Amino acid sequence: MKRAHVIAILLVLAVSAAIAIAIGYRPVSSLLGLAYADATSGEATSCDYEGRTYALREQRRAEDGCNVCACGENGWSCTKIACMAGGAGSGTIAGTLSYPSESLPAQRVCAVSLKDDKEYCQQTKQGETSYAISAPAGDFWVYAARSADESGKRAYFSESVICGLKAECTDHTPVTVALEAGKIARADPQDWYAAGQIDLISVTPSRYEYDTHNYYPKSALQLRARGLAKVEFFATPYPPSAGTEYASLGEAAFSKEERGIQVWSLPVPSGFQAMDLRAKGTSENGEFLMSRVLRIIRPIETASASGTAR
């Protein structure tokens, strides 16, 4: 056999192996897509669970109560969200879901701890209208996102939801949900109508220790967001005093946008200190939302972020 023929055969085998691997190991996040893809194979398939037979593409709740399984050509395929078991010191956040269309898609619902950013999530099935998440006592923001959506769009339980999601409800700031141990807190993450979204507020570069954001010379206040036309930063003075309110630090400058994610920044004023820092984002249509709060912003006397504090 000629050498060129051997090389051609080896290439075909390598490509075939790569395709087999790609088909056999699909991301867990594409669970629903997997089930639909299996349906096009032409093989009649069903799955059994606890004495019931499920048709191809049909879904059920997983044993842990927060994941979802879909019936596919090769049997059950389940999402793999890390779930928190209820117990002492934990409570439940529960509510109803919606979506601006005739059908309700599968959604990933998460409660984000405002203390440490840890997320406690549940995967819902297509058409499922409610959720319940176990989480430790504390303060949370709650959002829902479509399972198959990679755009990063989130629907929060927001002031607009409380307002009734009417046209005049222009405040889309997420509502802080206070969860007590052994109690149930209500949150309906249904604000799919917000034109803007804030993903992250930070002081960069900075060093976080002892609950303080220590920033360096030439650091900047930064906001990562989506769909905003204007960003303004606000702060309360440090050390704190009774009756003080947020004062404007000025408007941030738009730095860049990549894959829908905007970056806004404002140089930290010389010698700036703050007890609380937050940002207000406004969309083209005049809707707005407030970011989370960063607490205790103080300077470090050093030449650069790579220098040694003194």
C-alpha positions as CSV (number, residue, x, y, z in Angstrom):
1,M,0.0,0.0,0.0
2,K,1.3,3.4,-0.9
3,R,2.4,5.7,1.9
4,A,-0.2,8.4,0.8
5,H,-3.0,5.8,1.1
6,V,-1.9,4.9,4.6
7,I,-1.8,8.5,5.7
8,A,-5.3,9.1,4.3
9,I,-6.7,6.1,6.2
10,L,-5.1,7.2,9.4
11,L,-6.6,10.7,9.0
12,V,-10.1,9.2,8.4
13,L,-9.8,7.0,11.6
14,A,-8.6,10.0,13.6
15,V,-11.5,12.2,12.5
16,S,-14.0,9.3,13.2
17,A,-12.6,8.9,16.7
18,A,-12.9,12.6,17.4
19,I,-16.5,12.6,16.2
20,A,-17.3,9.6,18.4
21,I,-15.8,11.4,21.4
22,A,-17.7,14.6,20.7
23,I,-20.9,12.7,20.5
24,G,-20.3,10.5,23.6
25,Y,-19.2,13.3,25.9
26,R,-21.6,16.3,25.6
27,P,-21.7,19.1,28.2
28,V,-24.2,18.6,31.0
29,S,-25.6,22.1,30.2
30,S,-26.9,20.7,26.9
31,L,-29.1,18.2,28.5
32,L,-32.3,19.2,26.7
33,G,-30.4,19.5,23.4
34,L,-29.1,16.0,23.9
35,A,-32.6,14.6,24.3
36,Y,-33.9,16.4,21.2
37,A,-30.9,15.2,19.2
38,D,-31.6,11.6,20.3
39,A,-35.1,12.0,19.0
40,T,-33.9,12.5,15.4
41,S,-32.0,9.2,15.4
42,G,-35.1,7.3,14.2
43,E,-34.9,4.7,17.1
44,A,-38.1,4.4,19.2
45,T,-36.9,4.7,22.8
46,S,-38.4,5.0,26.2
47,C,-37.1,5.1,29.8
48,D,-38.4,3.5,33.0
49,Y,-38.3,5.1,36.5
50,E,-40.1,4.0,39.6
51,G,-42.7,1.9,37.7
52,R,-43.5,4.5,35.1
53,T,-42.4,4.5,31.4
54,Y,-41.2,7.9,30.0
55,A,-41.2,8.8,26.3
56,L,-38.2,10.1,24.5
57,R,-37.4,13.7,25.5
58,E,-39.7,13.5,28.5
59,Q,-38.2,14.9,31.8
60,R,-38.4,14.1,35.4
61,R,-37.0,15.5,38.7
62,A,-33.8,13.8,39.8
63,E,-33.5,12.0,43.2
64,D,-31.8,15.0,44.8
65,G,-34.7,17.3,44.1
66,C,-32.8,20.0,42.4
67,N,-31.5,18.4,39.2
68,V,-33.5,17.2,36.1
69,C,-33.2,14.1,34.0
70,A,-34.3,13.7,30.4
71,C,-35.0,10.5,28.5
72,G,-32.7,10.0,25.6
73,E,-31.6,7.3,23.2
74,N,-29.0,6.0,25.6
75,G,-31.3,6.2,28.7
76,W,-31.4,9.0,31.3
77,S,-29.2,12.1,31.1
78,C,-29.2,14.3,34.2
79,T,-27.9,17.7,35.0
80,K,-25.2,17.9,37.7
81,I,-25.9,20.9,39.8
82,A,-24.3,20.7,43.3
83,C,-27.3,20.7,45.7
84,M,-27.4,21.7,49.4
85,A,-29.3,19.3,51.6
86,G,-31.6,20.9,54.1
87,G,-30.7,20.8,57.7
88,A,-30.0,22.9,60.8
89,G,-29.1,26.5,59.9
90,S,-30.8,26.3,56.4
91,G,-34.0,27.6,55.0
92,T,-35.8,27.5,51.7
93,I,-36.2,30.0,49.0
94,A,-39.2,29.3,46.7
95,G,-41.4,31.0,44.2
96,T,-42.9,30.9,40.7
97,L,-41.4,31.2,37.3
98,S,-42.4,32.7,34.0
99,Y,-41.1,33.5,30.5
100,P,-42.4,36.0,27.8
101,S,-43.6,33.3,25.3
102,E,-46.3,30.8,24.9
103,S,-44.2,28.0,26.5
104,L,-42.1,27.9,29.6
105,P,-38.6,26.7,28.9
106,A,-36.4,24.7,31.3
107,Q,-34.6,27.2,33.6
108,R,-31.7,27.2,36.0
109,V,-32.7,29.1,39.2
110,C,-30.0,30.3,41.6
111,A,-29.9,32.1,44.9
112,V,-26.6,34.1,45.1
113,S,-25.3,34.7,48.6
114,L,-24.4,38.4,49.1
115,K,-21.9,37.4,51.7
116,D,-19.6,35.1,49.7
117,D,-21.1,35.0,46.1
118,K,-21.8,31.3,46.5
119,E,-24.7,30.1,44.4
120,Y,-27.4,27.6,45.4
121,C,-29.3,26.4,42.3
122,Q,-32.0,24.2,41.0
123,Q,-32.7,23.0,37.5
124,T,-36.3,23.0,36.4
125,K,-38.1,21.1,33.7
126,Q,-39.7,22.5,30.6
127,G,-43.2,23.8,31.7
128,E,-42.4,23.7,35.4
129,T,-43.8,26.8,37.0
130,S,-42.2,26.7,40.5
131,Y,-39.0,26.0,42.3
132,A,-37.6,25.5,45.8
133,I,-34.0,25.9,46.8
134,S,-32.3,25.0,50.2
135,A,-29.7,27.5,51.3
136,P,-28.1,28.6,54.6
137,A,-29.5,31.6,56.4
138,G,-28.4,34.9,54.9
139,D,-29.1,37.5,52.3
140,F,-29.5,36.5,48.6
141,W,-30.3,37.8,45.1
142,V,-32.4,35.3,43.1
143,Y,-32.3,34.9,39.3
144,A,-33.5,32.5,36.6
145,A,-31.7,31.8,33.3
146,R,-32.8,29.6,30.3
147,S,-30.9,26.3,30.4
148,A,-29.9,26.4,26.8
149,D,-29.1,30.1,26.6
150,E,-25.4,31.1,26.5
151,S,-26.0,34.8,26.3
152,G,-25.8,35.3,30.0
153,K,-29.3,36.8,30.2
154,R,-30.8,36.6,33.7
155,A,-34.3,37.3,35.0
156,Y,-34.0,38.5,38.6
157,F,-36.5,38.8,41.4
158,S,-36.5,42.6,41.1
159,E,-38.2,45.8,42.2
160,S,-40.0,45.7,38.8
161,V,-41.5,42.3,39.8
162,I,-42.8,43.8,43.0
163,C,-44.1,46.7,41.0
164,G,-46.1,44.3,38.8
165,L,-43.8,44.3,35.7
166,K,-45.8,47.2,34.2
167,A,-44.4,49.7,31.7
168,E,-43.9,52.3,34.4
169,C,-41.9,49.9,36.6
170,T,-38.5,51.2,35.5
171,D,-36.4,50.1,38.6
172,H,-35.0,46.7,37.8
173,T,-32.7,46.4,40.9
174,P,-32.7,42.9,42.3
175,V,-34.5,42.5,45.6
176,T,-32.4,41.3,48.6
177,V,-34.1,38.2,50.0
178,A,-33.5,37.7,53.8
179,L,-33.6,33.9,54.5
180,E,-33.9,32.7,58.1
181,A,-33.1,29.2,59.3
182,G,-36.1,26.9,59.2
183,K,-38.2,29.4,57.3
184,I,-39.4,29.8,53.7
185,A,-38.6,33.0,51.8
186,R,-40.6,34.0,48.7
187,A,-38.8,35.1,45.5
188,D,-40.3,35.2,41.9
189,P,-37.4,35.7,39.4
190,Q,-39.5,36.9,36.5
191,D,-37.9,40.1,35.3
192,W,-37.1,39.1,31.7
193,Y,-37.9,42.6,30.6
194,A,-34.9,44.5,32.0
195,A,-33.0,46.2,29.2
196,G,-29.8,46.2,31.3
197,Q,-28.0,43.9,33.7
198,I,-25.1,44.3,36.1
199,D,-22.8,41.3,36.5
200,L,-19.9,42.6,38.7
201,I,-18.8,45.6,40.6
202,S,-15.1,45.8,41.7
203,V,-12.2,48.0,42.6
204,T,-9.3,46.8,40.5
205,P,-6.5,46.1,41.2
206,S,-7.1,45.7,44.9
207,R,-6.4,43.3,47.8
208,Y,-9.3,42.0,49.8
209,E,-8.6,41.1,53.4
210,Y,-10.3,41.5,56.8
211,D,-13.6,42.5,54.9
212,T,-11.8,45.5,53.3
213,H,-11.1,46.2,49.6
214,N,-7.6,47.7,49.8
215,Y,-6.8,49.5,46.5
216,Y,-3.6,50.7,45.0
217,P,-2.5,53.9,43.3
218,K,-4.0,54.1,39.8
219,S,-6.7,51.6,40.6
220,A,-10.2,52.1,39.1
221,L,-13.8,51.5,40.1
222,Q,-15.0,49.0,37.5
223,L,-18.4,47.6,36.5
224,R,-19.1,44.7,34.1
225,A,-22.6,44.9,32.7
226,R,-24.9,44.4,29.7
227,G,-27.1,46.8,27.8
228,L,-26.3,50.0,29.7
229,A,-26.0,53.5,28.3
230,K,-24.7,55.2,31.4
231,V,-23.0,54.2,34.7
232,E,-22.6,56.4,37.8
233,F,-20.7,55.4,41.0
234,F,-21.9,56.3,44.5
235,A,-20.3,56.0,48.0
236,T,-20.9,56.7,51.7
237,P,-18.0,58.2,53.7
238,Y,-15.5,56.2,55.8
239,P,-15.4,56.1,58.8
240,P,-19.2,55.9,58.9
241,S,-21.4,58.4,60.7
242,A,-25.1,58.4,61.4
243,G,-27.4,59.8,58.8
244,T,-24.9,59.8,55.9
245,E,-26.2,59.1,52.4
246,Y,-24.7,58.0,49.2
247,A,-22.9,60.8,47.3
248,S,-22.0,60.7,43.6
249,L,-18.4,60.0,42.6
250,G,-19.1,60.8,38.9
251,E,-20.0,59.0,35.7
252,A,-17.9,56.1,34.6
253,A,-16.3,55.9,31.1
254,F,-17.2,53.1,28.7
255,S,-14.1,51.0,28.2
256,K,-15.0,48.1,25.9
257,E,-17.6,45.5,25.0
258,E,-17.0,41.9,24.1
259,R,-19.7,39.2,23.5
260,G,-22.3,41.5,25.0
261,I,-20.3,42.2,28.2
262,Q,-19.6,45.9,28.8
263,V,-16.8,47.3,30.9
264,W,-17.2,50.7,32.6
265,S,-14.5,52.3,34.7
266,L,-13.8,55.4,36.8
267,P,-10.3,56.2,38.3
268,V,-10.3,56.1,42.1
269,P,-10.0,59.6,43.4
270,S,-6.8,60.3,45.3
271,G,-7.0,59.3,49.0
272,F,-10.5,58.0,48.5
273,Q,-12.1,56.0,51.3
274,A,-15.7,54.7,51.5
275,M,-17.8,52.6,53.8
276,D,-20.1,51.5,51.0
277,L,-19.7,51.7,47.3
278,R,-22.3,50.9,44.6
279,A,-23.1,51.8,41.0
280,K,-26.3,52.8,39.1
281,G,-26.7,51.6,35.5
282,T,-29.1,53.2,33.2
283,S,-30.3,51.9,29.8
284,E,-31.1,53.8,26.7
285,N,-34.9,53.6,27.5
286,G,-34.4,55.2,30.9
287,E,-34.7,52.0,32.9
288,F,-32.2,51.6,35.7
289,L,-30.8,49.2,38.3
290,M,-28.4,49.4,41.3
291,S,-25.4,47.1,41.7
292,R,-24.5,45.2,44.8
293,V,-22.7,47.0,47.6
294,L,-19.0,46.8,48.2
295,R,-18.1,47.6,51.8
296,I,-15.0,49.4,53.2
297,I,-12.8,50.7,50.4
298,R,-9.4,52.0,51.6
299,P,-6.1,52.8,49.9
300,I,-2.8,51.0,50.2
301,E,0.4,53.1,50.2
302,T,2.5,51.3,47.6
303,A,3.9,52.1,44.2
304,S,1.9,49.4,42.4
305,A,-0.2,46.3,42.8
306,S,3.0,44.3,42.7
307,G,4.7,46.3,45.3
308,T,4.8,45.8,49.1
309,A,2.4,47.6,51.3
310,R,3.8,49.8,54.0
